[in-house]
Amino acid sequence: MNKIRYYSNFVMIAVYLGLGLLFFFTNIAEETVPSYRKELGATMMIYAVVRTFLVIRKHKRDNGNEF
């Protein structure tokens, strides 16, 4: 069960990173979110990086390898 949770965390990281890149570099959903597109994309990409760091740190801590 922990492996499923571990890999699903990386799937969500990929989703956040992909959506962040789409908002930052394309015109996708421009009608829905007409303003602050660059800021939203940057925020999603930063969140993906932070979440990656937290997932890796938790995995190392759970396995006994201190970070």
N, CA, C and O atoms as CSV, one atom per row, in Angstrom:
chain,resi,resn,atom,element,x,y,z
A,1,MET,N,N,0.825,-1.199,0.000
A,1,MET,CA,C,0.000,0.000,0.000
A,1,MET,C,C,0.866,1.259,0.000
A,1,MET,O,O,0.514,2.256,-0.630
A,2,ASN,N,N,1.993,1.213,0.704
A,2,ASN,CA,C,2.869,2.385,0.743
A,2,ASN,C,C,3.477,2.678,-0.622
A,2,ASN,O,O,3.690,3.841,-0.964
A,3,LYS,N,N,3.761,1.636,-1.412
A,3,LYS,CA,C,4.310,1.863,-2.751
A,3,LYS,C,C,3.286,2.557,-3.643
A,3,LYS,O,O,3.634,3.427,-4.442
A,4,ILE,N,N,2.020,2.164,-3.500
A,4,ILE,CA,C,0.964,2.799,-4.299
A,4,ILE,C,C,0.867,4.276,-3.929
A,4,ILE,O,O,0.756,5.130,-4.809
A,5,ARG,N,N,0.908,4.577,-2.645
A,5,ARG,CA,C,0.849,5.966,-2.192
A,5,ARG,C,C,2.077,6.751,-2.669
A,5,ARG,O,O,1.966,7.903,-3.088
A,6,TYR,N,N,3.239,6.112,-2.599
A,6,TYR,CA,C,4.488,6.753,-3.013
A,6,TYR,C,C,4.439,7.117,-4.496
A,6,TYR,O,O,4.772,8.241,-4.873
A,7,TYR,N,N,4.025,6.169,-5.335
A,7,TYR,CA,C,3.972,6.440,-6.771
A,7,TYR,C,C,2.815,7.365,-7.149
A,7,TYR,O,O,2.936,8.141,-8.096
A,8,SER,N,N,1.714,7.297,-6.434
A,8,SER,CA,C,0.617,8.219,-6.739
A,8,SER,C,C,1.004,9.657,-6.396
A,8,SER,O,O,0.519,10.594,-7.030
A,9,ASN,N,N,1.872,9.839,-5.403
A,9,ASN,CA,C,2.391,11.182,-5.120
A,9,ASN,C,C,3.146,11.735,-6.322
A,9,ASN,O,O,3.014,12.914,-6.651
A,10,PHE,N,N,3.937,10.886,-6.979
A,10,PHE,CA,C,4.681,11.360,-8.147
A,10,PHE,C,C,3.766,11.598,-9.350
A,10,PHE,O,O,4.064,12.449,-10.188
A,11,VAL,N,N,2.670,10.866,-9.445
A,11,VAL,CA,C,1.692,11.134,-10.499
A,11,VAL,C,C,1.085,12.518,-10.285
A,11,VAL,O,O,0.934,13.287,-11.234
A,12,MET,N,N,0.740,12.833,-9.044
A,12,MET,CA,C,0.178,14.152,-8.750
A,12,MET,C,C,1.204,15.263,-8.992
A,12,MET,O,O,0.851,16.348,-9.454
A,13,ILE,N,N,2.455,14.994,-8.683
A,13,ILE,CA,C,3.508,15.977,-8.958
A,13,ILE,C,C,3.591,16.233,-10.461
A,13,ILE,O,O,3.726,17.379,-10.889
A,14,ALA,N,N,3.510,15.171,-11.261
A,14,ALA,CA,C,3.542,15.330,-12.719
A,14,ALA,C,C,2.328,16.118,-13.209
A,14,ALA,O,O,2.443,16.924,-14.132
A,15,VAL,N,N,1.165,15.889,-12.594
A,15,VAL,CA,C,-0.042,16.628,-12.977
A,15,VAL,C,C,0.130,18.120,-12.674
A,15,VAL,O,O,-0.158,18.968,-13.518
A,16,TYR,N,N,0.603,18.433,-11.456
A,16,TYR,CA,C,0.808,19.843,-11.099
A,16,TYR,C,C,1.842,20.504,-12.003
A,16,TYR,O,O,1.658,21.639,-12.441
A,17,LEU,N,N,2.915,19.796,-12.278
A,17,LEU,CA,C,3.955,20.357,-13.144
A,17,LEU,C,C,3.432,20.550,-14.565
A,17,LEU,O,O,3.698,21.574,-15.194
A,18,GLY,N,N,2.691,19.568,-15.066
A,18,GLY,CA,C,2.136,19.686,-16.413
A,18,GLY,C,C,1.138,20.826,-16.536
A,18,GLY,O,O,1.182,21.595,-17.496
A,19,LEU,N,N,0.241,20.934,-15.568
A,19,LEU,CA,C,-0.720,22.044,-15.599
A,19,LEU,C,C,-0.018,23.390,-15.455
A,19,LEU,O,O,-0.394,24.364,-16.107
A,20,GLY,N,N,0.990,23.442,-14.607
A,20,GLY,CA,C,1.747,24.686,-14.455
A,20,GLY,C,C,2.420,25.096,-15.750
A,20,GLY,O,O,2.397,26.269,-16.123
A,21,LEU,N,N,3.019,24.134,-16.436
A,21,LEU,CA,C,3.653,24.436,-17.722
A,21,LEU,C,C,2.629,24.840,-18.772
A,21,LEU,O,O,2.882,25.735,-19.578
A,22,LEU,N,N,1.469,24.182,-18.765
A,22,LEU,CA,C,0.422,24.556,-19.714
A,22,LEU,C,C,-0.077,25.971,-19.476
A,22,LEU,O,O,-0.228,26.741,-20.425
A,23,PHE,N,N,-0.336,26.323,-18.222
A,23,PHE,CA,C,-0.793,27.678,-17.921
A,23,PHE,C,C,0.292,28.711,-18.218
A,23,PHE,O,O,-0.014,29.822,-18.650
A,24,PHE,N,N,1.526,28.361,-17.994
A,24,PHE,CA,C,2.615,29.320,-18.158
A,24,PHE,C,C,2.964,29.564,-19.625
A,24,PHE,O,O,3.265,30.693,-20.011
A,25,PHE,N,N,2.925,28.497,-20.453
A,25,PHE,CA,C,3.436,28.626,-21.815
A,25,PHE,C,C,2.378,28.554,-22.917
A,25,PHE,O,O,2.702,28.832,-24.072
A,26,THR,N,N,1.131,28.192,-22.614
A,26,THR,CA,C,0.121,28.080,-23.672
A,26,THR,C,C,-1.096,28.939,-23.335
A,26,THR,O,O,-1.139,29.602,-22.299
A,27,ASN,N,N,-2.069,28.912,-24.219
A,27,ASN,CA,C,-3.312,29.653,-24.026
A,27,ASN,C,C,-4.465,28.732,-23.646
A,27,ASN,O,O,-5.625,29.073,-23.879
A,28,ILE,N,N,-4.175,27.599,-23.081
A,28,ILE,CA,C,-5.222,26.644,-22.704
A,28,ILE,C,C,-6.093,27.252,-21.610
A,28,ILE,O,O,-5.582,27.876,-20.681
A,29,ALA,N,N,-7.389,27.071,-21.717
A,29,ALA,CA,C,-8.385,27.570,-20.757
A,29,ALA,C,C,-8.305,29.078,-20.574
A,29,ALA,O,O,-8.508,29.590,-19.473
A,30,GLU,N,N,-8.014,29.777,-21.642
A,30,GLU,CA,C,-7.901,31.239,-21.562
A,30,GLU,C,C,-9.252,31.891,-21.273
A,30,GLU,O,O,-9.310,32.948,-20.646
A,31,GLU,N,N,-10.330,31.268,-21.726
A,31,GLU,CA,C,-11.654,31.825,-21.456
A,31,GLU,C,C,-12.031,31.673,-19.987
A,31,GLU,O,O,-12.693,32.542,-19.418
A,32,THR,N,N,-11.609,30.568,-19.376
A,32,THR,CA,C,-11.951,30.303,-17.977
A,32,THR,C,C,-11.102,31.134,-17.027
A,32,THR,O,O,-11.612,31.700,-16.060
A,33,VAL,N,N,-9.806,31.205,-17.307
A,33,VAL,CA,C,-8.876,31.949,-16.446
A,33,VAL,C,C,-8.181,32.995,-17.318
A,33,VAL,O,O,-7.075,32.752,-17.800
A,34,PRO,N,N,-8.809,34.151,-17.526
A,34,PRO,CA,C,-8.236,35.131,-18.448
A,34,PRO,C,C,-7.061,35.925,-17.875
A,34,PRO,O,O,-6.212,36.401,-18.629
A,35,SER,N,N,-7.007,36.068,-16.566
A,35,SER,CA,C,-5.917,36.867,-15.994
A,35,SER,C,C,-5.113,36.036,-15.002
A,35,SER,O,O,-5.575,35.001,-14.523
A,36,TYR,N,N,-3.933,36.493,-14.709
A,36,TYR,CA,C,-3.006,35.848,-13.769
A,36,TYR,C,C,-2.612,34.440,-14.205
A,36,TYR,O,O,-2.410,33.563,-13.365
A,37,ARG,N,N,-2.503,34.226,-15.498
A,37,ARG,CA,C,-2.142,32.908,-16.004
A,37,ARG,C,C,-0.691,32.569,-15.691
A,37,ARG,O,O,-0.396,31.452,-15.266
A,38,LYS,N,N,0.204,33.503,-15.892
A,38,LYS,CA,C,1.627,33.256,-15.608
A,38,LYS,C,C,1.844,33.005,-14.123
A,38,LYS,O,O,2.615,32.122,-13.748
A,39,GLU,N,N,1.175,33.771,-13.282
A,39,GLU,CA,C,1.336,33.603,-11.841
A,39,GLU,C,C,0.790,32.245,-11.387
A,39,GLU,O,O,1.389,31.583,-10.539
A,40,LEU,N,N,-0.349,31.835,-11.955
A,40,LEU,CA,C,-0.930,30.540,-11.617
A,40,LEU,C,C,-0.011,29.401,-12.066
A,40,LEU,O,O,0.186,28.433,-11.332
A,41,GLY,N,N,0.543,29.519,-13.259
A,41,GLY,CA,C,1.464,28.500,-13.757
A,41,GLY,C,C,2.719,28.406,-12.906
A,41,GLY,O,O,3.179,27.310,-12.588
A,42,ALA,N,N,3.274,29.557,-12.536
A,42,ALA,CA,C,4.475,29.560,-11.699
A,42,ALA,C,C,4.179,28.978,-10.322
A,42,ALA,O,O,4.999,28.244,-9.771
A,43,THR,N,N,3.031,29.294,-9.771
A,43,THR,CA,C,2.657,28.764,-8.461
A,43,THR,C,C,2.510,27.249,-8.502
A,43,THR,O,O,2.958,26.559,-7.586
A,44,MET,N,N,1.894,26.729,-9.544
A,44,MET,CA,C,1.730,25.283,-9.654
A,44,MET,C,C,3.074,24.582,-9.830
A,44,MET,O,O,3.277,23.499,-9.282
A,45,MET,N,N,3.993,25.180,-10.587
A,45,MET,CA,C,5.311,24.575,-10.765
A,45,MET,C,C,6.113,24.607,-9.469
A,45,MET,O,O,6.803,23.640,-9.145
A,46,ILE,N,N,6.031,25.699,-8.732
A,46,ILE,CA,C,6.721,25.792,-7.441
A,46,ILE,C,C,6.147,24.775,-6.464
A,46,ILE,O,O,6.893,24.137,-5.721
A,47,TYR,N,N,4.821,24.620,-6.461
A,47,TYR,CA,C,4.195,23.632,-5.580
A,47,TYR,C,C,4.649,22.221,-5.936
A,47,TYR,O,O,4.854,21.398,-5.044
A,48,ALA,N,N,4.808,21.930,-7.227
A,48,ALA,CA,C,5.279,20.608,-7.642
A,48,ALA,C,C,6.687,20.353,-7.116
A,48,ALA,O,O,6.991,19.240,-6.688
A,49,VAL,N,N,7.543,21.359,-7.142
A,49,VAL,CA,C,8.912,21.207,-6.625
A,49,VAL,C,C,8.891,21.003,-5.111
A,49,VAL,O,O,9.594,20.135,-4.593
A,50,VAL,N,N,8.099,21.789,-4.409
A,50,VAL,CA,C,8.007,21.655,-2.944
A,50,VAL,C,C,7.450,20.288,-2.584
A,50,VAL,O,O,7.954,19.635,-1.670
A,51,ARG,N,N,6.421,19.850,-3.289
A,51,ARG,CA,C,5.829,18.549,-2.992
A,51,ARG,C,C,6.820,17.423,-3.275
A,51,ARG,O,O,6.859,16.441,-2.534
A,52,THR,N,N,7.619,17.548,-4.328
A,52,THR,CA,C,8.654,16.562,-4.610
A,52,THR,C,C,9.631,16.459,-3.456
A,52,THR,O,O,9.959,15.362,-3.003
A,53,PHE,N,N,10.091,17.601,-2.985
A,53,PHE,CA,C,11.027,17.622,-1.860
A,53,PHE,C,C,10.414,16.963,-0.627
A,53,PHE,O,O,11.078,16.174,0.046
A,54,LEU,N,N,9.162,17.275,-0.325
A,54,LEU,CA,C,8.507,16.708,0.855
A,54,LEU,C,C,8.289,15.202,0.735
A,54,LEU,O,O,8.451,14.478,1.718
A,55,VAL,N,N,7.927,14.721,-0.446
A,55,VAL,CA,C,7.709,13.286,-0.644
A,55,VAL,C,C,9.015,12.522,-0.494
A,55,VAL,O,O,9.051,11.476,0.154
A,56,ILE,N,N,10.080,13.029,-1.082
A,56,ILE,CA,C,11.371,12.351,-0.985
A,56,ILE,C,C,11.870,12.366,0.448
A,56,ILE,O,O,12.394,11.359,0.926
A,57,ARG,N,N,11.722,13.481,1.141
A,57,ARG,CA,C,12.157,13.560,2.531
A,57,ARG,C,C,11.369,12.590,3.412
A,57,ARG,O,O,11.946,11.937,4.281
A,58,LYS,N,N,10.067,12.492,3.196
A,58,LYS,CA,C,9.239,11.563,3.983
A,58,LYS,C,C,9.626,10.123,3.689
A,58,LYS,O,O,9.694,9.303,4.604
A,59,HIS,N,N,9.877,9.808,2.441
A,59,HIS,CA,C,10.263,8.445,2.074
A,59,HIS,C,C,11.597,8.063,2.720
A,59,HIS,O,O,11.747,6.950,3.224
A,60,LYS,N,N,12.549,8.970,2.704
A,60,LYS,CA,C,13.836,8.683,3.332
A,60,LYS,C,C,13.685,8.540,4.837
A,60,LYS,O,O,14.324,7.674,5.435
A,61,ARG,N,N,12.859,9.364,5.460
A,61,ARG,CA,C,12.642,9.283,6.895
A,61,ARG,C,C,11.960,7.979,7.280
A,61,ARG,O,O,12.311,7.375,8.294
A,62,ASP,N,N,10.990,7.537,6.484
A,62,ASP,CA,C,10.283,6.293,6.766
A,62,ASP,C,C,11.184,5.066,6.603
A,62,ASP,O,O,10.988,4.054,7.276
A,63,ASN,N,N,12.150,5.158,5.726
A,63,ASN,CA,C,13.065,4.039,5.512
A,63,ASN,C,C,14.263,4.061,6.463
A,63,ASN,O,O,15.121,3.182,6.387
A,64,GLY,N,N,14.333,5.019,7.329
A,64,GLY,CA,C,15.426,5.099,8.285
A,64,GLY,C,C,16.639,5.856,7.802
A,64,GLY,O,O,17.621,5.976,8.534
A,65,ASN,N,N,16.598,6.367,6.595
A,65,ASN,CA,C,17.709,7.162,6.068
A,65,ASN,C,C,17.431,8.630,6.364
A,65,ASN,O,O,16.591,9.248,5.710
A,66,GLU,N,N,18.115,9.177,7.324
A,66,GLU,CA,C,17.880,10.591,7.658
A,66,GLU,C,C,18.357,11.459,6.513
A,66,GLU,O,O,19.370,11.168,5.877
A,67,PHE,N,N,17.636,12.504,6.263
A,67,PHE,CA,C,17.922,13.434,5.160
A,67,PHE,C,C,18.940,14.424,5.534
A,67,PHE,O,O,19.296,15.279,4.723
